[in-house]
């Protein structure tokens, strides 16, 4: 039988990571990348599970296109109410 206890508060087992690309893919008339007119970003994503319901996420993204900001930092603190919908 597997151990289902939660990992310690400061544990790499609580860390999630990935890569995200953020940006536009054209408009309603034409699909594609337009580097001179649309912002495009690429960067790592880190999520840390604080508890059964709480998580924190940090996403530093680096500008790729001519009109992008050099860096964008997005942060999120989330509370899950998933247990409300399960019987």
KAHU-V758797 format. One record per pair of residues at least 24 apart in sequence whose C-alpha atoms are under 7 Angstrom apart, sorted by the first residue. I is the first residue (numbers start at 0). GAP is how many residues later the second one is. If there is no record, write none. Layout:
I/GAP
I/GAP
This chain:
13/34
13/35
14/32
14/33
14/34
15/30
15/31
15/32
16/28
16/29
16/30
17/26
17/27
17/28
18/24
18/25
18/26
19/24
19/25
34/30
34/31
35/29
35/30
35/31
36/30
37/29
38/26
38/28
38/29
39/24
39/25
39/28
52/26
52/27
53/24
53/25
53/26
54/24
